[in-house]
């Protein structure tokens, strides 16, 4: 997974869920769900972004915390989808 992918995901999260407030650290391993940064509606927005930005298809079965809970997990998920 590339740093560019992580940076794009982080930028999306900051702009859409933190309203551009980049003053707080957002480590790649921080749980977006447990820290209330993203909710179920936000997950759907994130999925739309991932599909558009990275050209992947996210199936309903893929929408689980294992794939979408941290920037690190999201980047890994994208890498696996693009390699398939």
HTML snippet that shows the backbone in 3Dmol.js (N, CA, C, O; Angstrom):
<script src="https://3Dmol.org/build/3Dmol-min.js"></script>
<div id="view" style="width:600px;height:400px;position:relative"></div>
<script>
const pdb = `
ATOM      1  N   UNK A   1       0.845  -1.180   0.000  1.00  0.00           N
ATOM      2  CA  UNK A   1       0.000   0.000   0.000  1.00  0.00           C
ATOM      3  C   UNK A   1       0.884   1.234   0.000  1.00  0.00           C
ATOM      4  O   UNK A   1       1.862   1.306   0.744  1.00  0.00           O
ATOM      5  N   UNK A   2       0.550   2.174  -0.809  1.00  0.00           N
ATOM      6  CA  UNK A   2       1.429   3.321  -0.984  1.00  0.00           C
ATOM      7  C   UNK A   2       1.080   4.468  -0.032  1.00  0.00           C
ATOM      8  O   UNK A   2      -0.044   4.591   0.455  1.00  0.00           O
ATOM      9  N   UNK A   3       2.085   5.290   0.208  1.00  0.00           N
ATOM     10  CA  UNK A   3       1.869   6.486   1.027  1.00  0.00           C
ATOM     11  C   UNK A   3       0.906   7.436   0.324  1.00  0.00           C
ATOM     12  O   UNK A   3       0.158   8.165   0.975  1.00  0.00           O
ATOM     13  N   UNK A   4       0.927   7.426  -1.008  1.00  0.00           N
ATOM     14  CA  UNK A   4       0.021   8.280  -1.786  1.00  0.00           C
ATOM     15  C   UNK A   4      -1.437   7.871  -1.546  1.00  0.00           C
ATOM     16  O   UNK A   4      -2.313   8.726  -1.414  1.00  0.00           O
ATOM     17  N   UNK A   5      -1.683   6.581  -1.492  1.00  0.00           N
ATOM     18  CA  UNK A   5      -3.036   6.083  -1.220  1.00  0.00           C
ATOM     19  C   UNK A   5      -3.481   6.510   0.172  1.00  0.00           C
ATOM     20  O   UNK A   5      -4.595   7.002   0.350  1.00  0.00           O
ATOM     21  N   UNK A   6      -2.609   6.322   1.157  1.00  0.00           N
ATOM     22  CA  UNK A   6      -2.937   6.716   2.530  1.00  0.00           C
ATOM     23  C   UNK A   6      -3.195   8.217   2.617  1.00  0.00           C
ATOM     24  O   UNK A   6      -4.114   8.651   3.312  1.00  0.00           O
ATOM     25  N   UNK A   7      -2.390   9.006   1.919  1.00  0.00           N
ATOM     26  CA  UNK A   7      -2.554  10.459   1.949  1.00  0.00           C
ATOM     27  C   UNK A   7      -3.897  10.876   1.348  1.00  0.00           C
ATOM     28  O   UNK A   7      -4.562  11.768   1.873  1.00  0.00           O
ATOM     29  N   UNK A   8      -4.295  10.234   0.250  1.00  0.00           N
ATOM     30  CA  UNK A   8      -5.578  10.553  -0.386  1.00  0.00           C
ATOM     31  C   UNK A   8      -6.744  10.198   0.538  1.00  0.00           C
ATOM     32  O   UNK A   8      -7.711  10.952   0.640  1.00  0.00           O
ATOM     33  N   UNK A   9      -6.649   9.063   1.202  1.00  0.00           N
ATOM     34  CA  UNK A   9      -7.696   8.635   2.138  1.00  0.00           C
ATOM     35  C   UNK A   9      -7.755   9.594   3.321  1.00  0.00           C
ATOM     36  O   UNK A   9      -8.835  10.014   3.736  1.00  0.00           O
ATOM     37  N   UNK A  10      -6.597   9.932   3.857  1.00  0.00           N
ATOM     38  CA  UNK A  10      -6.534  10.851   5.001  1.00  0.00           C
ATOM     39  C   UNK A  10      -7.133  12.208   4.632  1.00  0.00           C
ATOM     40  O   UNK A  10      -7.901  12.778   5.406  1.00  0.00           O
ATOM     41  N   UNK A  11      -6.787  12.723   3.458  1.00  0.00           N
ATOM     42  CA  UNK A  11      -7.320  14.013   3.002  1.00  0.00           C
ATOM     43  C   UNK A  11      -8.836  13.954   2.896  1.00  0.00           C
ATOM     44  O   UNK A  11      -9.525  14.885   3.311  1.00  0.00           O
ATOM     45  N   UNK A  12      -9.360  12.862   2.341  1.00  0.00           N
ATOM     46  CA  UNK A  12     -10.815  12.710   2.227  1.00  0.00           C
ATOM     47  C   UNK A  12     -11.468  12.733   3.606  1.00  0.00           C
ATOM     48  O   UNK A  12     -12.482  13.404   3.801  1.00  0.00           O
ATOM     49  N   UNK A  13     -10.900  12.011   4.555  1.00  0.00           N
ATOM     50  CA  UNK A  13     -11.462  11.939   5.906  1.00  0.00           C
ATOM     51  C   UNK A  13     -11.425  13.313   6.574  1.00  0.00           C
ATOM     52  O   UNK A  13     -12.411  13.739   7.177  1.00  0.00           O
ATOM     53  N   UNK A  14     -10.307  13.994   6.470  1.00  0.00           N
ATOM     54  CA  UNK A  14     -10.186  15.322   7.092  1.00  0.00           C
ATOM     55  C   UNK A  14     -11.195  16.292   6.481  1.00  0.00           C
ATOM     56  O   UNK A  14     -11.870  17.022   7.207  1.00  0.00           O
ATOM     57  N   UNK A  15     -11.300  16.306   5.164  1.00  0.00           N
ATOM     58  CA  UNK A  15     -12.195  17.256   4.495  1.00  0.00           C
ATOM     59  C   UNK A  15     -13.667  16.948   4.733  1.00  0.00           C
ATOM     60  O   UNK A  15     -14.476  17.865   4.872  1.00  0.00           O
ATOM     61  N   UNK A  16     -14.019  15.674   4.782  1.00  0.00           N
ATOM     62  CA  UNK A  16     -15.428  15.309   4.848  1.00  0.00           C
ATOM     63  C   UNK A  16     -15.958  15.015   6.245  1.00  0.00           C
ATOM     64  O   UNK A  16     -17.152  15.178   6.496  1.00  0.00           O
ATOM     65  N   UNK A  17     -15.101  14.588   7.151  1.00  0.00           N
ATOM     66  CA  UNK A  17     -15.583  14.210   8.480  1.00  0.00           C
ATOM     67  C   UNK A  17     -15.026  15.085   9.593  1.00  0.00           C
ATOM     68  O   UNK A  17     -15.590  15.143  10.685  1.00  0.00           O
ATOM     69  N   UNK A  18     -13.927  15.760   9.317  1.00  0.00           N
ATOM     70  CA  UNK A  18     -13.360  16.684  10.301  1.00  0.00           C
ATOM     71  C   UNK A  18     -13.504  18.127   9.830  1.00  0.00           C
ATOM     72  O   UNK A  18     -12.953  19.046  10.436  1.00  0.00           O
ATOM     73  N   UNK A  19     -14.246  18.316   8.751  1.00  0.00           N
ATOM     74  CA  UNK A  19     -14.557  19.634   8.206  1.00  0.00           C
ATOM     75  C   UNK A  19     -13.303  20.469   7.957  1.00  0.00           C
ATOM     76  O   UNK A  19     -13.282  21.675   8.202  1.00  0.00           O
ATOM     77  N   UNK A  20     -12.265  19.807   7.468  1.00  0.00           N
ATOM     78  CA  UNK A  20     -11.031  20.475   7.119  1.00  0.00           C
ATOM     79  C   UNK A  20     -10.110  20.765   8.279  1.00  0.00           C
ATOM     80  O   UNK A  20      -9.039  21.342   8.085  1.00  0.00           O
ATOM     81  N   UNK A  21     -10.503  20.374   9.499  1.00  0.00           N
ATOM     82  CA  UNK A  21      -9.678  20.628  10.686  1.00  0.00           C
ATOM     83  C   UNK A  21      -8.552  19.604  10.748  1.00  0.00           C
ATOM     84  O   UNK A  21      -8.742  18.471  11.193  1.00  0.00           O
ATOM     85  N   UNK A  22      -7.391  20.023  10.297  1.00  0.00           N
ATOM     86  CA  UNK A  22      -6.239  19.132  10.239  1.00  0.00           C
ATOM     87  C   UNK A  22      -5.322  19.320  11.447  1.00  0.00           C
ATOM     88  O   UNK A  22      -4.165  18.902  11.421  1.00  0.00           O
ATOM     89  N   UNK A  23      -5.838  19.950  12.504  1.00  0.00           N
ATOM     90  CA  UNK A  23      -5.005  20.262  13.665  1.00  0.00           C
ATOM     91  C   UNK A  23      -4.817  19.076  14.606  1.00  0.00           C
ATOM     92  O   UNK A  23      -3.920  19.095  15.449  1.00  0.00           O
ATOM     93  N   UNK A  24      -5.639  18.059  14.475  1.00  0.00           N
ATOM     94  CA  UNK A  24      -5.534  16.881  15.337  1.00  0.00           C
ATOM     95  C   UNK A  24      -4.825  15.766  14.593  1.00  0.00           C
ATOM     96  O   UNK A  24      -5.034  15.589  13.393  1.00  0.00           O
ATOM     97  N   UNK A  25      -3.988  15.016  15.291  1.00  0.00           N
ATOM     98  CA  UNK A  25      -3.308  13.906  14.616  1.00  0.00           C
ATOM     99  C   UNK A  25      -4.315  12.844  14.173  1.00  0.00           C
ATOM    100  O   UNK A  25      -5.307  12.581  14.853  1.00  0.00           O
ATOM    101  N   UNK A  26      -4.043  12.259  13.050  1.00  0.00           N
ATOM    102  CA  UNK A  26      -4.907  11.198  12.526  1.00  0.00           C
ATOM    103  C   UNK A  26      -3.997  10.050  12.089  1.00  0.00           C
ATOM    104  O   UNK A  26      -3.751   9.856  10.899  1.00  0.00           O
ATOM    105  N   UNK A  27      -3.494   9.282  13.087  1.00  0.00           N
ATOM    106  CA  UNK A  27      -2.583   8.180  12.755  1.00  0.00           C
ATOM    107  C   UNK A  27      -3.259   7.144  11.851  1.00  0.00           C
ATOM    108  O   UNK A  27      -4.474   6.954  11.907  1.00  0.00           O
ATOM    109  N   UNK A  28      -2.463   6.489  11.032  1.00  0.00           N
ATOM    110  CA  UNK A  28      -2.984   5.505  10.084  1.00  0.00           C
ATOM    111  C   UNK A  28      -3.643   4.321  10.765  1.00  0.00           C
ATOM    112  O   UNK A  28      -4.434   3.614  10.142  1.00  0.00           O
ATOM    113  N   UNK A  29      -3.326   4.089  12.056  1.00  0.00           N
ATOM    114  CA  UNK A  29      -3.911   2.947  12.756  1.00  0.00           C
ATOM    115  C   UNK A  29      -5.027   3.351  13.726  1.00  0.00           C
ATOM    116  O   UNK A  29      -5.475   2.525  14.522  1.00  0.00           O
ATOM    117  N   UNK A  30      -5.476   4.597  13.671  1.00  0.00           N
ATOM    118  CA  UNK A  30      -6.555   5.066  14.538  1.00  0.00           C
ATOM    119  C   UNK A  30      -7.898   4.530  14.042  1.00  0.00           C
ATOM    120  O   UNK A  30      -8.219   4.658  12.861  1.00  0.00           O
ATOM    121  N   UNK A  31      -8.686   3.929  14.944  1.00  0.00           N
ATOM    122  CA  UNK A  31      -9.997   3.415  14.567  1.00  0.00           C
ATOM    123  C   UNK A  31     -10.948   4.576  14.298  1.00  0.00           C
ATOM    124  O   UNK A  31     -11.245   5.373  15.188  1.00  0.00           O
ATOM    125  N   UNK A  32     -11.414   4.658  13.073  1.00  0.00           N
ATOM    126  CA  UNK A  32     -12.340   5.722  12.684  1.00  0.00           C
ATOM    127  C   UNK A  32     -13.714   5.509  13.318  1.00  0.00           C
ATOM    128  O   UNK A  32     -14.418   6.469  13.630  1.00  0.00           O
ATOM    129  N   UNK A  33     -14.079   4.265  13.502  1.00  0.00           N
ATOM    130  CA  UNK A  33     -15.393   3.928  14.060  1.00  0.00           C
ATOM    131  C   UNK A  33     -15.392   4.100  15.574  1.00  0.00           C
ATOM    132  O   UNK A  33     -16.269   4.771  16.119  1.00  0.00           O
ATOM    133  N   UNK A  34     -14.415   3.500  16.264  1.00  0.00           N
ATOM    134  CA  UNK A  34     -14.362   3.579  17.731  1.00  0.00           C
ATOM    135  C   UNK A  34     -14.166   4.994  18.237  1.00  0.00           C
ATOM    136  O   UNK A  34     -14.563   5.307  19.360  1.00  0.00           O
ATOM    137  N   UNK A  35     -13.556   5.860  17.426  1.00  0.00           N
ATOM    138  CA  UNK A  35     -13.318   7.240  17.826  1.00  0.00           C
ATOM    139  C   UNK A  35     -14.372   8.198  17.291  1.00  0.00           C
ATOM    140  O   UNK A  35     -14.192   9.416  17.314  1.00  0.00           O
ATOM    141  N   UNK A  36     -15.483   7.629  16.806  1.00  0.00           N
ATOM    142  CA  UNK A  36     -16.629   8.412  16.322  1.00  0.00           C
ATOM    143  C   UNK A  36     -16.264   9.430  15.245  1.00  0.00           C
ATOM    144  O   UNK A  36     -16.859  10.506  15.179  1.00  0.00           O
ATOM    145  N   UNK A  37     -15.302   9.099  14.414  1.00  0.00           N
ATOM    146  CA  UNK A  37     -14.961   9.976  13.306  1.00  0.00           C
ATOM    147  C   UNK A  37     -15.833   9.691  12.092  1.00  0.00           C
ATOM    148  O   UNK A  37     -16.004  10.543  11.220  1.00  0.00           O
ATOM    149  N   UNK A  38     -16.381   8.477  12.047  1.00  0.00           N
ATOM    150  CA  UNK A  38     -17.187   8.081  10.901  1.00  0.00           C
ATOM    151  C   UNK A  38     -18.328   7.194  11.399  1.00  0.00           C
ATOM    152  O   UNK A  38     -18.142   6.344  12.270  1.00  0.00           O
ATOM    153  N   UNK A  39     -19.507   7.412  10.827  1.00  0.00           N
ATOM    154  CA  UNK A  39     -20.672   6.596  11.194  1.00  0.00           C
ATOM    155  C   UNK A  39     -21.133   5.815   9.966  1.00  0.00           C
ATOM    156  O   UNK A  39     -20.439   5.782   8.949  1.00  0.00           O
ATOM    157  N   UNK A  40     -22.294   5.192  10.063  1.00  0.00           N
ATOM    158  CA  UNK A  40     -22.740   4.338   8.961  1.00  0.00           C
ATOM    159  C   UNK A  40     -22.947   5.125   7.671  1.00  0.00           C
ATOM    160  O   UNK A  40     -22.636   4.626   6.590  1.00  0.00           O
ATOM    161  N   UNK A  41     -23.460   6.331   7.767  1.00  0.00           N
ATOM    162  CA  UNK A  41     -23.621   7.166   6.579  1.00  0.00           C
ATOM    163  C   UNK A  41     -22.253   7.549   6.028  1.00  0.00           C
ATOM    164  O   UNK A  41     -22.043   7.571   4.816  1.00  0.00           O
ATOM    165  N   UNK A  42     -21.338   7.848   6.924  1.00  0.00           N
ATOM    166  CA  UNK A  42     -19.979   8.185   6.519  1.00  0.00           C
ATOM    167  C   UNK A  42     -19.287   7.040   5.809  1.00  0.00           C
ATOM    168  O   UNK A  42     -18.519   7.257   4.872  1.00  0.00           O
ATOM    169  N   UNK A  43     -19.556   5.821   6.253  1.00  0.00           N
ATOM    170  CA  UNK A  43     -18.975   4.643   5.593  1.00  0.00           C
ATOM    171  C   UNK A  43     -19.433   4.599   4.136  1.00  0.00           C
ATOM    172  O   UNK A  43     -18.643   4.307   3.238  1.00  0.00           O
ATOM    173  N   UNK A  44     -20.714   4.891   3.911  1.00  0.00           N
ATOM    174  CA  UNK A  44     -21.224   4.885   2.534  1.00  0.00           C
ATOM    175  C   UNK A  44     -20.559   5.978   1.701  1.00  0.00           C
ATOM    176  O   UNK A  44     -20.255   5.760   0.528  1.00  0.00           O
ATOM    177  N   UNK A  45     -20.332   7.147   2.291  1.00  0.00           N
ATOM    178  CA  UNK A  45     -19.614   8.218   1.595  1.00  0.00           C
ATOM    179  C   UNK A  45     -18.191   7.773   1.279  1.00  0.00           C
ATOM    180  O   UNK A  45     -17.687   8.013   0.182  1.00  0.00           O
ATOM    181  N   UNK A  46     -17.546   7.124   2.245  1.00  0.00           N
ATOM    182  CA  UNK A  46     -16.189   6.632   2.055  1.00  0.00           C
ATOM    183  C   UNK A  46     -16.146   5.608   0.925  1.00  0.00           C
ATOM    184  O   UNK A  46     -15.245   5.648   0.087  1.00  0.00           O
ATOM    185  N   UNK A  47     -17.104   4.701   0.896  1.00  0.00           N
ATOM    186  CA  UNK A  47     -17.161   3.682  -0.153  1.00  0.00           C
ATOM    187  C   UNK A  47     -17.291   4.352  -1.523  1.00  0.00           C
ATOM    188  O   UNK A  47     -16.604   3.965  -2.468  1.00  0.00           O
ATOM    189  N   UNK A  48     -18.156   5.340  -1.631  1.00  0.00           N
ATOM    190  CA  UNK A  48     -18.315   6.069  -2.892  1.00  0.00           C
ATOM    191  C   UNK A  48     -17.018   6.715  -3.334  1.00  0.00           C
ATOM    192  O   UNK A  48     -16.663   6.674  -4.512  1.00  0.00           O
ATOM    193  N   UNK A  49     -16.308   7.315  -2.384  1.00  0.00           N
ATOM    194  CA  UNK A  49     -15.011   7.934  -2.677  1.00  0.00           C
ATOM    195  C   UNK A  49     -14.016   6.885  -3.163  1.00  0.00           C
ATOM    196  O   UNK A  49     -13.330   7.098  -4.163  1.00  0.00           O
ATOM    197  N   UNK A  50     -13.934   5.762  -2.467  1.00  0.00           N
ATOM    198  CA  UNK A  50     -12.978   4.718  -2.836  1.00  0.00           C
ATOM    199  C   UNK A  50     -13.252   4.184  -4.235  1.00  0.00           C
ATOM    200  O   UNK A  50     -12.327   3.968  -5.019  1.00  0.00           O
ATOM    201  N   UNK A  51     -14.519   3.974  -4.539  1.00  0.00           N
ATOM    202  CA  UNK A  51     -14.875   3.458  -5.859  1.00  0.00           C
ATOM    203  C   UNK A  51     -14.510   4.459  -6.953  1.00  0.00           C
ATOM    204  O   UNK A  51     -13.978   4.081  -7.997  1.00  0.00           O
ATOM    205  N   UNK A  52     -14.797   5.729  -6.709  1.00  0.00           N
ATOM    206  CA  UNK A  52     -14.516   6.758  -7.713  1.00  0.00           C
ATOM    207  C   UNK A  52     -13.027   7.045  -7.832  1.00  0.00           C
ATOM    208  O   UNK A  52     -12.493   7.087  -8.940  1.00  0.00           O
ATOM    209  N   UNK A  53     -12.360   7.240  -6.725  1.00  0.00           N
ATOM    210  CA  UNK A  53     -10.954   7.671  -6.722  1.00  0.00           C
ATOM    211  C   UNK A  53     -10.003   6.550  -7.141  1.00  0.00           C
ATOM    212  O   UNK A  53      -9.030   6.788  -7.856  1.00  0.00           O
ATOM    213  N   UNK A  54     -10.290   5.333  -6.692  1.00  0.00           N
ATOM    214  CA  UNK A  54      -9.354   4.233  -6.933  1.00  0.00           C
ATOM    215  C   UNK A  54      -9.847   3.214  -7.957  1.00  0.00           C
ATOM    216  O   UNK A  54      -9.136   2.258  -8.267  1.00  0.00           O
ATOM    217  N   UNK A  55     -11.048   3.407  -8.482  1.00  0.00           N
ATOM    218  CA  UNK A  55     -11.561   2.533  -9.525  1.00  0.00           C
ATOM    219  C   UNK A  55     -11.800   1.104  -9.086  1.00  0.00           C
ATOM    220  O   UNK A  55     -11.596   0.165  -9.856  1.00  0.00           O
ATOM    221  N   UNK A  56     -12.236   0.941  -7.839  1.00  0.00           N
ATOM    222  CA  UNK A  56     -12.530  -0.402  -7.335  1.00  0.00           C
ATOM    223  C   UNK A  56     -14.026  -0.540  -7.096  1.00  0.00           C
ATOM    224  O   UNK A  56     -14.738   0.450  -6.930  1.00  0.00           O
ATOM    225  N   UNK A  57     -14.484  -1.772  -7.080  1.00  0.00           N
ATOM    226  CA  UNK A  57     -15.867  -2.064  -6.730  1.00  0.00           C
ATOM    227  C   UNK A  57     -15.881  -2.594  -5.307  1.00  0.00           C
ATOM    228  O   UNK A  57     -15.167  -3.545  -4.987  1.00  0.00           O
ATOM    229  N   UNK A  58     -16.693  -1.981  -4.449  1.00  0.00           N
ATOM    230  CA  UNK A  58     -16.800  -2.421  -3.061  1.00  0.00           C
ATOM    231  C   UNK A  58     -18.143  -3.125  -2.900  1.00  0.00           C
ATOM    232  O   UNK A  58     -19.197  -2.492  -2.950  1.00  0.00           O
ATOM    233  N   UNK A  59     -18.092  -4.431  -2.710  1.00  0.00           N
ATOM    234  CA  UNK A  59     -19.312  -5.221  -2.520  1.00  0.00           C
ATOM    235  C   UNK A  59     -19.841  -5.018  -1.106  1.00  0.00           C
ATOM    236  O   UNK A  59     -19.097  -4.628  -0.207  1.00  0.00           O
ATOM    237  N   UNK A  60     -21.112  -5.283  -0.918  1.00  0.00           N
ATOM    238  CA  UNK A  60     -21.709  -5.167   0.416  1.00  0.00           C
ATOM    239  C   UNK A  60     -20.932  -5.986   1.443  1.00  0.00           C
ATOM    240  O   UNK A  60     -20.745  -5.550   2.579  1.00  0.00           O
ATOM    241  N   UNK A  61     -20.485  -7.164   1.043  1.00  0.00           N
ATOM    242  CA  UNK A  61     -19.734  -8.038   1.957  1.00  0.00           C
ATOM    243  C   UNK A  61     -18.378  -7.443   2.352  1.00  0.00           C
ATOM    244  O   UNK A  61     -17.792  -7.849   3.355  1.00  0.00           O
ATOM    245  N   UNK A  62     -17.879  -6.481   1.564  1.00  0.00           N
ATOM    246  CA  UNK A  62     -16.591  -5.836   1.854  1.00  0.00           C
ATOM    247  C   UNK A  62     -16.720  -4.727   2.899  1.00  0.00           C
ATOM    248  O   UNK A  62     -15.717  -4.267   3.445  1.00  0.00           O
ATOM    249  N   UNK A  63     -17.944  -4.302   3.175  1.00  0.00           N
ATOM    250  CA  UNK A  63     -18.157  -3.159   4.067  1.00  0.00           C
ATOM    251  C   UNK A  63     -18.181  -3.648   5.511  1.00  0.00           C
ATOM    252  O   UNK A  63     -19.232  -3.775   6.138  1.00  0.00           O
ATOM    253  N   UNK A  64     -16.979  -3.915   6.008  1.00  0.00           N
ATOM    254  CA  UNK A  64     -16.774  -4.406   7.375  1.00  0.00           C
ATOM    255  C   UNK A  64     -15.581  -3.668   7.985  1.00  0.00           C
ATOM    256  O   UNK A  64     -14.710  -3.194   7.256  1.00  0.00           O
ATOM    257  N   UNK A  65     -15.535  -3.567   9.310  1.00  0.00           N
ATOM    258  CA  UNK A  65     -14.425  -2.866   9.960  1.00  0.00           C
ATOM    259  C   UNK A  65     -13.046  -3.409   9.583  1.00  0.00           C
ATOM    260  O   UNK A  65     -12.072  -2.658   9.548  1.00  0.00           O
ATOM    261  N   UNK A  66     -12.963  -4.701   9.303  1.00  0.00           N
ATOM    262  CA  UNK A  66     -11.681  -5.288   8.911  1.00  0.00           C
ATOM    263  C   UNK A  66     -11.092  -4.569   7.696  1.00  0.00           C
ATOM    264  O   UNK A  66      -9.872  -4.469   7.564  1.00  0.00           O
ATOM    265  N   UNK A  67     -11.951  -4.073   6.816  1.00  0.00           N
ATOM    266  CA  UNK A  67     -11.498  -3.381   5.608  1.00  0.00           C
ATOM    267  C   UNK A  67     -11.504  -1.860   5.738  1.00  0.00           C
ATOM    268  O   UNK A  67     -10.704  -1.186   5.089  1.00  0.00           O
ATOM    269  N   UNK A  68     -12.393  -1.310   6.567  1.00  0.00           N
ATOM    270  CA  UNK A  68     -12.647   0.126   6.502  1.00  0.00           C
ATOM    271  C   UNK A  68     -12.523   0.885   7.820  1.00  0.00           C
ATOM    272  O   UNK A  68     -13.020   2.008   7.916  1.00  0.00           O
ATOM    273  N   UNK A  69     -11.882   0.318   8.835  1.00  0.00           N
ATOM    274  CA  UNK A  69     -11.866   0.968  10.148  1.00  0.00           C
ATOM    275  C   UNK A  69     -10.702   1.931  10.367  1.00  0.00           C
ATOM    276  O   UNK A  69     -10.810   2.842  11.188  1.00  0.00           O
ATOM    277  N   UNK A  70      -9.610   1.752   9.662  1.00  0.00           N
ATOM    278  CA  UNK A  70      -8.451   2.641   9.824  1.00  0.00           C
ATOM    279  C   UNK A  70      -7.932   3.017   8.439  1.00  0.00           C
ATOM    280  O   UNK A  70      -8.246   2.357   7.449  1.00  0.00           O
ATOM    281  N   UNK A  71      -7.148   4.067   8.379  1.00  0.00           N
ATOM    282  CA  UNK A  71      -6.539   4.462   7.101  1.00  0.00           C
ATOM    283  C   UNK A  71      -5.668   3.315   6.593  1.00  0.00           C
ATOM    284  O   UNK A  71      -5.660   3.010   5.400  1.00  0.00           O
ATOM    285  N   UNK A  72      -4.949   2.698   7.496  1.00  0.00           N
ATOM    286  CA  UNK A  72      -4.082   1.569   7.136  1.00  0.00           C
ATOM    287  C   UNK A  72      -4.891   0.416   6.529  1.00  0.00           C
ATOM    288  O   UNK A  72      -4.520  -0.128   5.489  1.00  0.00           O
ATOM    289  N   UNK A  73      -5.982   0.054   7.175  1.00  0.00           N
ATOM    290  CA  UNK A  73      -6.820  -1.046   6.663  1.00  0.00           C
ATOM    291  C   UNK A  73      -7.454  -0.681   5.326  1.00  0.00           C
ATOM    292  O   UNK A  73      -7.543  -1.519   4.429  1.00  0.00           O
ATOM    293  N   UNK A  74      -7.892   0.560   5.194  1.00  0.00           N
ATOM    294  CA  UNK A  74      -8.508   1.001   3.941  1.00  0.00           C
ATOM    295  C   UNK A  74      -7.487   0.921   2.810  1.00  0.00           C
ATOM    296  O   UNK A  74      -7.796   0.430   1.724  1.00  0.00           O
ATOM    297  N   UNK A  75      -6.268   1.404   3.063  1.00  0.00           N
ATOM    298  CA  UNK A  75      -5.213   1.369   2.041  1.00  0.00           C
ATOM    299  C   UNK A  75      -4.880  -0.076   1.652  1.00  0.00           C
ATOM    300  O   UNK A  75      -4.682  -0.370   0.474  1.00  0.00           O
ATOM    301  N   UNK A  76      -4.818  -0.959   2.623  1.00  0.00           N
ATOM    302  CA  UNK A  76      -4.567  -2.369   2.344  1.00  0.00           C
ATOM    303  C   UNK A  76      -5.688  -2.992   1.534  1.00  0.00           C
ATOM    304  O   UNK A  76      -5.447  -3.785   0.623  1.00  0.00           O
ATOM    305  N   UNK A  77      -6.908  -2.629   1.872  1.00  0.00           N
ATOM    306  CA  UNK A  77      -8.082  -3.122   1.142  1.00  0.00           C
ATOM    307  C   UNK A  77      -8.020  -2.671  -0.315  1.00  0.00           C
ATOM    308  O   UNK A  77      -8.266  -3.459  -1.227  1.00  0.00           O
ATOM    309  N   UNK A  78      -7.690  -1.402  -0.524  1.00  0.00           N
ATOM    310  CA  UNK A  78      -7.581  -0.862  -1.885  1.00  0.00           C
ATOM    311  C   UNK A  78      -6.491  -1.607  -2.659  1.00  0.00           C
ATOM    312  O   UNK A  78      -6.688  -1.973  -3.818  1.00  0.00           O
ATOM    313  N   UNK A  79      -5.356  -1.826  -2.024  1.00  0.00           N
ATOM    314  CA  UNK A  79      -4.253  -2.526  -2.677  1.00  0.00           C
ATOM    315  C   UNK A  79      -4.662  -3.934  -3.099  1.00  0.00           C
ATOM    316  O   UNK A  79      -4.334  -4.382  -4.197  1.00  0.00           O
ATOM    317  N   UNK A  80      -5.387  -4.631  -2.211  1.00  0.00           N
ATOM    318  CA  UNK A  80      -5.854  -5.989  -2.555  1.00  0.00           C
ATOM    319  C   UNK A  80      -6.855  -5.956  -3.685  1.00  0.00           C
ATOM    320  O   UNK A  80      -6.810  -6.809  -4.572  1.00  0.00           O
ATOM    321  N   UNK A  81      -7.759  -4.994  -3.675  1.00  0.00           N
ATOM    322  CA  UNK A  81      -8.769  -4.889  -4.741  1.00  0.00           C
ATOM    323  C   UNK A  81      -8.118  -4.592  -6.079  1.00  0.00           C
ATOM    324  O   UNK A  81      -8.492  -5.167  -7.101  1.00  0.00           O
ATOM    325  N   UNK A  82      -7.143  -3.692  -6.071  1.00  0.00           N
ATOM    326  CA  UNK A  82      -6.491  -3.317  -7.329  1.00  0.00           C
ATOM    327  C   UNK A  82      -5.625  -4.443  -7.865  1.00  0.00           C
ATOM    328  O   UNK A  82      -5.429  -4.547  -9.076  1.00  0.00           O
ATOM    329  N   UNK A  83      -5.103  -5.288  -6.984  1.00  0.00           N
ATOM    330  CA  UNK A  83      -4.267  -6.411  -7.421  1.00  0.00           C
ATOM    331  C   UNK A  83      -5.095  -7.568  -7.972  1.00  0.00           C
ATOM    332  O   UNK A  83      -4.588  -8.400  -8.724  1.00  0.00           O
ATOM    333  N   UNK A  84      -6.364  -7.615  -7.596  1.00  0.00           N
ATOM    334  CA  UNK A  84      -7.228  -8.740  -8.024  1.00  0.00           C
ATOM    335  C   UNK A  84      -7.611  -8.645  -9.488  1.00  0.00           C
ATOM    336  O   UNK A  84      -8.328  -9.508  -9.996  1.00  0.00           O
TER     337      UNK A  84
END
`;
const viewer = $3Dmol.createViewer("view");
viewer.addModel(pdb, "pdb");
viewer.setStyle({}, {cartoon: {color: "spectrum"}});
viewer.zoomTo();
viewer.render();
</script>
